[in-house]
Amino acid sequence: MQINDSLSAIDGLVSQGQIVQAVEQFFAPNAKTTDFDGTITQNKDQMIEKMTGFVGSIAKVNGIQLHQSLSKDNISLSEYTFDFDMKDGSHVLWHEIIRREWSNGLVVDEQYFKN
């Protein structure tokens, strides 16, 4: 699978709120992630656990919008706006860039940047 095919597929899942499924399908077993707050996961299982907890804390999805994505060589960037009401009463509104490094159609490194 070409990186553009994988990028389109993972962005499609994320845009539909299927974040855990995106990790399950497109992360390599040893994939590392670095969040904008410095939180690091060292492998796919840790990321599935983290995303399962996060998705479970969402009371309402107000919107997930993919603005654009691009790729060059084995690197991709996806720009999103995430808008969630959380079960604790807080509101999450993130404008986020997700940078992914790919190998053989799977994410091996993912970093998040937000403003």
LOLUMLUM-699244 format. One record per residue (C-alpha): y negated, z negated, x negated. Coordinates in Angstrom, 2 decimals. Each point is the difference from the previous one (the first is absolute). Example, Ala and Ser with C-alpha at 12.3 -4.5 7.8 and 13.67 -1.06 7.14 Angstrom:
<atom><Y>4.50</Y><Z>-7.80</Z><X>-12.30</X></atom>
<atom><Y>-3.44</Y><Z>0.66</Z><X>-1.37</X></atom>
//
This chain:
<atom><Y>0.00</Y><Z>0.00</Z><X>0.00</X></atom>
<atom><Y>-3.40</Y><Z>0.96</Z><X>-1.35</X></atom>
<atom><Y>-2.66</Y><Z>-2.72</Z><X>-0.38</X></atom>
<atom><Y>-2.11</Y><Z>1.60</Z><X>2.75</X></atom>
<atom><Y>2.96</Y><Z>-0.15</Z><X>2.41</X></atom>
<atom><Y>0.64</Y><Z>-3.66</Z><X>-0.87</X></atom>
<atom><Y>-3.72</Y><Z>-0.82</Z><X>0.21</X></atom>
<atom><Y>-0.31</Y><Z>1.63</Z><X>3.41</X></atom>
<atom><Y>3.07</Y><Z>-1.83</Z><X>1.28</X></atom>
<atom><Y>-0.99</Y><Z>-3.48</Z><X>-1.28</X></atom>
<atom><Y>-3.58</Y><Z>0.45</Z><X>1.27</X></atom>
<atom><Y>1.41</Y><Z>1.03</Z><X>3.38</X></atom>
<atom><Y>2.06</Y><Z>-3.19</Z><X>0.25</X></atom>
<atom><Y>-2.89</Y><Z>-2.23</Z><X>-1.10</X></atom>
<atom><Y>-2.37</Y><Z>1.72</Z><X>2.46</X></atom>
<atom><Y>2.44</Y><Z>-0.81</Z><X>2.81</X></atom>
<atom><Y>0.15</Y><Z>-3.67</Z><X>-1.06</X></atom>
<atom><Y>3.52</Y><Z>0.37</Z><X>-1.41</X></atom>
<atom><Y>-0.96</Y><Z>-1.68</Z><X>-3.25</X></atom>
<atom><Y>3.32</Y><Z>-1.76</Z><X>-0.64</X></atom>
<atom><Y>1.91</Y><Z>3.22</Z><X>0.70</X></atom>
<atom><Y>-2.26</Y><Z>1.84</Z><X>-2.46</X></atom>
<atom><Y>0.94</Y><Z>-2.48</Z><X>-2.73</X></atom>
<atom><Y>3.69</Y><Z>0.14</Z><X>0.89</X></atom>
<atom><Y>0.06</Y><Z>3.78</Z><X>-0.12</X></atom>
<atom><Y>-2.36</Y><Z>0.86</Z><X>-2.86</X></atom>
<atom><Y>0.04</Y><Z>-2.84</Z><X>-2.54</X></atom>
<atom><Y>2.23</Y><Z>0.07</Z><X>-3.05</X></atom>
<atom><Y>2.07</Y><Z>-3.18</Z><X>-0.49</X></atom>
<atom><Y>-2.19</Y><Z>-1.03</Z><X>-2.97</X></atom>
<atom><Y>-3.35</Y><Z>0.94</Z><X>1.60</X></atom>
<atom><Y>-2.90</Y><Z>-2.26</Z><X>-0.96</X></atom>
<atom><Y>-3.08</Y><Z>-0.59</Z><X>2.15</X></atom>
<atom><Y>-3.36</Y><Z>-1.55</Z><X>-0.82</X></atom>
<atom><Y>-2.22</Y><Z>-1.13</Z><X>2.87</X></atom>
<atom><Y>-3.79</Y><Z>-0.11</Z><X>-0.14</X></atom>
<atom><Y>0.19</Y><Z>-3.82</Z><X>-0.14</X></atom>
<atom><Y>2.29</Y><Z>0.10</Z><X>-3.06</X></atom>
<atom><Y>3.27</Y><Z>-0.65</Z><X>1.86</X></atom>
<atom><Y>2.86</Y><Z>1.85</Z><X>-1.71</X></atom>
<atom><Y>3.45</Y><Z>0.91</Z><X>1.29</X></atom>
<atom><Y>2.58</Y><Z>0.91</Z><X>-2.62</X></atom>
<atom><Y>2.49</Y><Z>1.99</Z><X>2.09</X></atom>
<atom><Y>0.71</Y><Z>1.65</Z><X>3.34</X></atom>
<atom><Y>1.67</Y><Z>-3.08</Z><X>1.52</X></atom>
<atom><Y>-3.07</Y><Z>-2.16</Z><X>-0.72</X></atom>
<atom><Y>-2.26</Y><Z>2.65</Z><X>1.56</X></atom>
<atom><Y>2.17</Y><Z>0.25</Z><X>3.11</X></atom>
<atom><Y>-0.19</Y><Z>-3.80</Z><X>0.36</X></atom>
<atom><Y>-3.78</Y><Z>0.03</Z><X>-0.51</X></atom>
<atom><Y>-0.62</Y><Z>2.84</Z><X>2.48</X></atom>
<atom><Y>2.39</Y><Z>-1.48</Z><X>2.58</X></atom>
<atom><Y>-2.02</Y><Z>-3.23</Z><X>-0.11</X></atom>
<atom><Y>-3.31</Y><Z>1.85</Z><X>0.19</X></atom>
<atom><Y>1.05</Y><Z>2.21</Z><X>2.92</X></atom>
<atom><Y>1.35</Y><Z>-3.08</Z><X>1.78</X></atom>
<atom><Y>-3.41</Y><Z>-1.66</Z><X>-0.26</X></atom>
<atom><Y>-1.76</Y><Z>2.83</Z><X>1.86</X></atom>
<atom><Y>-0.80</Y><Z>-0.72</Z><X>3.64</X></atom>
<atom><Y>-1.53</Y><Z>3.41</Z><X>0.78</X></atom>
<atom><Y>-0.45</Y><Z>3.26</Z><X>-1.86</X></atom>
<atom><Y>-3.44</Y><Z>1.31</Z><X>0.91</X></atom>
<atom><Y>0.36</Y><Z>3.00</Z><X>-2.26</X></atom>
<atom><Y>1.44</Y><Z>1.51</Z><X>-3.14</X></atom>
<atom><Y>-1.84</Y><Z>3.08</Z><X>-1.15</X></atom>
<atom><Y>0.99</Y><Z>2.19</Z><X>-2.93</X></atom>
<atom><Y>-3.22</Y><Z>1.64</Z><X>-1.19</X></atom>
<atom><Y>1.44</Y><Z>2.08</Z><X>-2.80</X></atom>
<atom><Y>2.67</Y><Z>0.17</Z><X>-2.65</X></atom>
<atom><Y>0.42</Y><Z>1.96</Z><X>-3.18</X></atom>
<atom><Y>2.42</Y><Z>0.30</Z><X>-2.86</X></atom>
<atom><Y>0.13</Y><Z>1.30</Z><X>-3.53</X></atom>
<atom><Y>3.07</Y><Z>-0.03</Z><X>-2.20</X></atom>
<atom><Y>1.80</Y><Z>-3.25</Z><X>0.90</X></atom>
<atom><Y>-3.05</Y><Z>-1.94</Z><X>1.34</X></atom>
<atom><Y>-1.28</Y><Z>-0.09</Z><X>3.57</X></atom>
<atom><Y>-2.95</Y><Z>-1.64</Z><X>1.73</X></atom>
<atom><Y>-0.21</Y><Z>-0.74</Z><X>3.74</X></atom>
<atom><Y>-3.17</Y><Z>-1.26</Z><X>1.69</X></atom>
<atom><Y>0.46</Y><Z>-2.11</Z><X>3.14</X></atom>
<atom><Y>-1.86</Y><Z>-2.23</Z><X>2.40</X></atom>
<atom><Y>2.16</Y><Z>-2.83</Z><X>1.40</X></atom>
<atom><Y>-1.24</Y><Z>-1.98</Z><X>3.00</X></atom>
<atom><Y>2.14</Y><Z>-2.95</Z><X>1.17</X></atom>
<atom><Y>-0.36</Y><Z>-3.12</Z><X>2.13</X></atom>
<atom><Y>2.16</Y><Z>-2.67</Z><X>-1.59</X></atom>
<atom><Y>2.06</Y><Z>-2.70</Z><X>1.69</X></atom>
<atom><Y>-2.10</Y><Z>-2.69</Z><X>-1.69</X></atom>
<atom><Y>-3.09</Y><Z>1.32</Z><X>1.84</X></atom>
<atom><Y>-1.51</Y><Z>1.78</Z><X>-2.99</X></atom>
<atom><Y>-0.99</Y><Z>3.66</Z><X>-0.09</X></atom>
<atom><Y>0.97</Y><Z>2.32</Z><X>-2.86</X></atom>
<atom><Y>-2.06</Y><Z>3.14</Z><X>-0.61</X></atom>
<atom><Y>0.88</Y><Z>1.64</Z><X>-3.31</X></atom>
<atom><Y>-1.20</Y><Z>3.25</Z><X>-1.49</X></atom>
<atom><Y>2.71</Y><Z>0.47</Z><X>-2.59</X></atom>
<atom><Y>1.11</Y><Z>2.43</Z><X>-2.67</X></atom>
<atom><Y>3.72</Y><Z>-0.05</Z><X>-0.80</X></atom>
<atom><Y>0.90</Y><Z>1.40</Z><X>-3.41</X></atom>
<atom><Y>3.66</Y><Z>0.91</Z><X>-0.45</X></atom>
<atom><Y>1.99</Y><Z>1.09</Z><X>-3.01</X></atom>
<atom><Y>3.11</Y><Z>2.01</Z><X>0.90</X></atom>
<atom><Y>3.31</Y><Z>0.79</Z><X>-1.67</X></atom>
<atom><Y>2.70</Y><Z>2.15</Z><X>1.61</X></atom>
<atom><Y>-1.65</Y><Z>-0.22</Z><X>3.43</X></atom>
<atom><Y>-0.30</Y><Z>-3.82</Z><X>-0.07</X></atom>
<atom><Y>-2.91</Y><Z>-2.35</Z><X>-0.62</X></atom>
<atom><Y>0.40</Y><Z>-1.88</Z><X>-3.30</X></atom>
<atom><Y>-3.46</Y><Z>-1.58</Z><X>-0.09</X></atom>
<atom><Y>-2.53</Y><Z>-0.61</Z><X>2.77</X></atom>
<atom><Y>-3.47</Y><Z>-1.52</Z><X>-0.27</X></atom>
<atom><Y>-2.50</Y><Z>-0.86</Z><X>2.74</X></atom>
<atom><Y>-3.78</Y><Z>0.17</Z><X>-0.26</X></atom>
<atom><Y>-2.39</Y><Z>-0.99</Z><X>2.81</X></atom>
<atom><Y>-3.70</Y><Z>-0.38</Z><X>0.55</X></atom>
//
